[in-house]
């Protein structure tokens, strides 16, 4: 396995970093376009491993997708069987099976070795209850498509992932009876991602009832009917932006991200409040968002239940802060690309940090850190967390930095360009 020497800077970073589109929005737009009543155009689409896997999956099932860059022309076609490679993409393994149930033929799903341990049984059992024939509860599994799906009401425990709810809602309008998803269990994590799904369904003309719109608590209903063709404009990926804004925070520098949306359902938007709490200055000038780092970062006590994907960035910041931090509400991260709680505590401690894993999070105490190898666990956000720490700790080598291509191809080049804008690399 190759190691990347994380650049160390000796002065504050000053840069403007333009980020590509949101993976979460891109992959939802692709699903809705594949099921729409006519052709759609997606502009600003992210092109990364996760989105290319989604494109490949939908093409396999009969959707025509034209375009090699960030503009994609999507034309729905009759859905048929085939083989889907999920890689390590949760959106592919959880959003595509309900689509596959509408296909005429068997659809075989598999993915990376690490993906075979990711929880899928809740989603697959839910699709079975709605009328699908599925062999298996984890990768690899087979959906025996019969051209349509009955739909109806299904009760699931979505406390492991909001993607279980989103996966059923995104295709629900195409089911004969629509779908009503009832959650029964501990609170659903990452609720902003369900809000994103609902907003995009409504933008495509789909009727959705939620707890906020007068429905029952923990219940979402999608009425059967056509999904309108929409020309989607994808926002920049705010979760990917967090690492670059963190670079300003840990070096006492200044980083600007253009085209930051004024309103958004992306969880990454919460980085503004997080960095402010830790002592940074955060300003918006039109659609430019600028972070100025403090002389010293302060610790933070925060519930990240709805913001789980930000945990690696926040943990890296906390490891470099002057006071203790408590990250809570994130037990579900044990089922992400890797067990992120165990991975973060192991890697930060290996560099001299002081992290204790709790039942639902991490306690991080200030401690002097030193160089060493930072393992990424084939997890893109673990890799970027190592890069953040490497900015101010000598001799950090990040394993398999290329895993960042999952959601941000060319991360290393963007990182180097940011540093070269002003910071002095050593």
N, C-alpha and C positions, 0 to 999 in steps of 0.2 A: 504494500500500500504506500502511496506517495504522501509526502508531507510538504506543506506550504509554509514557508517562513513568514509568519504574520508581520507586516511592516510595523516597526516601532517609530514613533515620531518624537521629536525633541522640541517642538513648538506647537502652539495651538493650530488646529486645522481651520482654514477658512475656505469654503467651497460652496458651489451650487451643484446639486446632484439631481438630474432628471431621471425619474424611475419609470419603467414600463408598466403595463396595465396589471390590474388585479387578477390574480389566479381565480379567486372565488367568484368574481363576477363573470370572467371569461367562461369558466366551465358551466356555470348556470345558464349563461346566454346560449352556449352551444347546445345544451340539452333542450332548452325551450325552442330554439330554432329548428332542431331536428324533428320536433313534434308539432311544429306550427302548420298553419293552413296554407302557407306559401313561402316563397324565398325570403330570407333575411340577410342583412349585412351587419357584420360586427366590425367596428373600427376601434383601434387602440387595444386590440386583443393581445394578451400576453402570449409569447411563444416561449415555452419552457418544456421541460420533460413532462410535467403533469398535464399541461394543456395539449401537448402533442399526443399524449396517450389518450386523452379524451377525444381528440380529433380522429385518431386511429380507430378507437372503439366505435364511434358513430359511423365512420366510413365502412367499417366491417359489417355493420348492421344495415347498410343500404342508403345512408345519407350522403349526398354529394357536397363536399366542402372544397372550395377552390380558393387558393391564395397561399403564398409561401411566407408572407410577412404578417403585419399586424392588422391587415384588412382581410376579412374572410367572407366569402359568399357561400351561404348555406341553403341548400335546397333539399327539403324532405323527400324521401322516397319510400317505397314499400319496404318494411322492415323484414329482414330474413336472418337466418342463423349464421354462425361463424365463431371465431375464436378471439377473445378479448384479452389483451395484455394490460393488466392494471398497474404494473410497475409497483410503486409504493404510494400511489395516489389514492387517498381516501375518497375523493370525490368520484373517481372512476368506479371503485369497487362498491360504492354505496349509492351513487346516482344512476348508474347504467343498468343494474339488474331489473328495476321496474320497467325500464324501456325494453329490455330484452324479453320480458314476459309478453310484450305486444308483438314480438316478431313471429314470423311463420317459420319455425325451425328451432333446433337446439343451439344455444349459445354457451360456449365453454369459457369460463373465467379463470385466469391464473395471474400470477404476478411475481415480484421479487421474493426471495426467500424470507426476508424480514416481514413481508406483507402477510405471510401465512399465519402469523400469530396475532394479527390485528383483529379486533372483535367485529364480527359480521353477522353472527347468529340472530341478533335482534332484528336487523333489517330483513334478512332472508326469511325468517319466520313470519314477519309482518306481511311480506309479499305473498307468502303461502296462504295466510289467512284470507287475503284478498282474492285468492283463486289460482295462484300460480303453482306450477309443478317444478320443484327445485330439488336437485340432488346435492347434498352437502351443506355444511354450516360454516365452513371456512374455505379460503382458497386452497386448492382448486375446487370449483363447484360448477354445476351445469343448470342453466335455466331452460326448461323445455317450453319454448314459446308456442302459443297456439293462435296467434293473430289478434287476440283481444284479452282483456282482463276484466273480471266482474267488478272488482272494487268493493266499496262499502265501508264498514267501520272496523277499525283495528286498534287494539290496545297494546302498547309497547312500553318498555322501560328504556327511555332515551337518556338516562343519566350518564351513560358512557360516551355519548356523542350526539351533538345536535344534527349531525349529518343523517342520522336515522330518520328524523322527522323530515328534513329537507328532501331526502331521497324519495320519500313517498309522496310529498306534496308536489314536487316538480312535474311528475307524470300524471298526477291524480285526475286532471281534467279529461284525460284521454280514456280513463276507465269507464266502463258502462254505467256504474253507479257513482262515479266520482270517488272521493275518499274522505273519511273522517278519521283523523289520527288522535288518539287519546293517550297522553303520557301518564303512566302510573309508576312512580318511583321518586327517588331523590331529585332535586331540581335539575333541569336540563342545563348543561353547560353551553357557553358560547351562544347565548340567545340572539346577539346581533346577527349571527349568520342565518338564523331562522327568519328574522326580520328582513334580511336581504332577499331571501327566497320569496317571502310573501310580497314584498315590494315589486320584485321582478315579475312574478305571476300576474299581479294586478296591472302592471305596465303592458302585459301581453293580453289584456282583456279577460283574464280569468277571475271568477268570483271566489274570494277567499274570506272565510269567517275565522277570526282569531279571538283569543280572550280579550284583547284590547278593543275589538270592534263589536263587542256584544255577545261573543260566544262564551261557552263554559270555560272554566279554568283548565289549563293544560289540554285544551282541545282545539284542533285546527281542522276546518272543513273546506274542501275544494269541490265546487259544483262542477258536474260534467258539462263539457262544451268545448268549442274550438279554442285553440291557442293561436292568437293572432301573430302574423309575421311582424317583427319589430326590427328596426334598424338600431342596434345597440351601440352606444358609445361607452367604452370601458374606462373607468377611473384608474389613475395610477394605484399601484399596490401599496397601501399604507403600512401594512405589516412589514413588507420588505424595506420600506423607508425608515423603519424604526432603528435599524442598525446604523444608518448614516447619521441620523439625528443624535443617536447615542455617542457617535464619534465626537461630535461637538461637545457633548456633556462631559465626557471623560477627559478631554484634552483642554478644556477651558476655551474652546474655539467657537466657531460660528458656521453653521451649515444651513443652507436654504434649499427647500424642496419646492419646485414650481408645481402649479396645477393642483394644489391641495383642494379638494372639494369643500364647498361651503357647508353642505349637508351630506351626510353619508351614513350608511349602515355598516361600513367596514369597522371591525373592532380596532384596527390600527390607529384610528383617530384618537383613541384614549391615551396615546403616548404623550399628547400635549399636556394633559393634566398630570400624568405620572412624572414627567420631567420637571414640571413646575414644582410639584411636591418635593422633588429631590434637590431643588435649589437652582435649576436652570431658568433662564428667561425664554419665554416662547411668545413670538409675535406673528401676527398675520398681516400681510400687506397685499390686499386683493386676494389672489389665489396663491401667493407665495407664503410658505410657512418657514420661519426662521427660528432656530434654536441657538442660544448663546449659553455656553457652559459656565458654571460657577468655578470659583477657585477650589472649592471642595464640595463634593457631592454628599448630601445627607442621606441617611437610610430612609426606608419607607415601610409602612405597615399597610398592606393592601390585599384585598380579596380579588383574585384574578379569575374567578369562576367563569365569568363571561368573556374573559380576555386571555384564555389559555395560551394562544399562539404567541403572545407577547412575553411569556414567561422566560424563555432563554435570554432575550434582550434585557429584561428587568433584572434577572439574576446576575448577568454580567455587570450591569450598573451597580447593583447592590454589593457585589464582591469588591468593587473599587471605591465604595462609599466610606465615609468617616464614622458612621454609626451603624447600629444593627438594623437589619431588615427582616420582616416577616411576610412571606408570600403564602397566601392561604387560598382555599377553595379550589384546588387544582389536582385533586386525587385522580381525576379522569386522564391526566397527562401520562399516566402509566400505560395507557393504551394507544398512544400516538405513534409516530414513526419508530420511536424507541420508547423505553420507560424514561421520559424526560426528567423526572425527579431524581431517579437514581443516577442518570447520566450526568446531570448538572452537579450534583453533590460530589460525585466521584471525580470529575474533571477539575472543578474548582479546588477541591481539597488536594488534588495531586500537584497543584501549582502553589500550595502553601495557604490556600484559603481555609475558612472555617465555616463549613456548611453542615447543618444537621437536617436530615430528612424527617418530616413529621407525617402524621396520618394523611394530611391533605395539603402538604406544601413543603416549604423550605424555610429554615431559620438561618440567616446569614450574618455572621459577626465579622467586624473588620479584622484583617490580618494581612501582614506584608506578603506579597506574592512574588514568585520567582518563575523563571522560564521552565520549559519542559514540553512534552508532547500533549496535545489536546486532541482527544479522540472524538470523531464526529458521529459515529454510530449510523452512518448512512443517512443522517438527519440534517437537512439543510439549515435549520435554525440553530442546531448545536454548532455547526461550522461557523456561522456568522457570530455567534456568541464568543467563540474563541478569537475571532478577528478583532472584536471590540476590546477584549482584555489585552490582546497583543499590541494594541496601540500604545499602551503605557507600561507594559511589563516586558522586559528584555527577554528574547530567546524563546518565544512561544511558537511552536510548530503545529499547525492544524492539519490533522489527517484528512485526506480526500476532500479538499476544498471544492472539487468539482461537483460534489453532491448538491451544492447550491443551485445547480442547473435545474433542480426540481421545480423551483419557482422563479429563479433569477439567473438565467444564463449570463455569463460574463461578469459575475460578481467581482472577481479578482481585478478585472480591468477597471470597473467602476470605482472600486476601493482605491486602487493605485492612482487613478485620475483625481479622485477627491483629495488624496494626500499631496499629490504633485501640485495642486492648485495653490498651496501655500505652505502646508506643513513640511518640515524638514525630516526626511526619513533617515533612519540609521540602520 
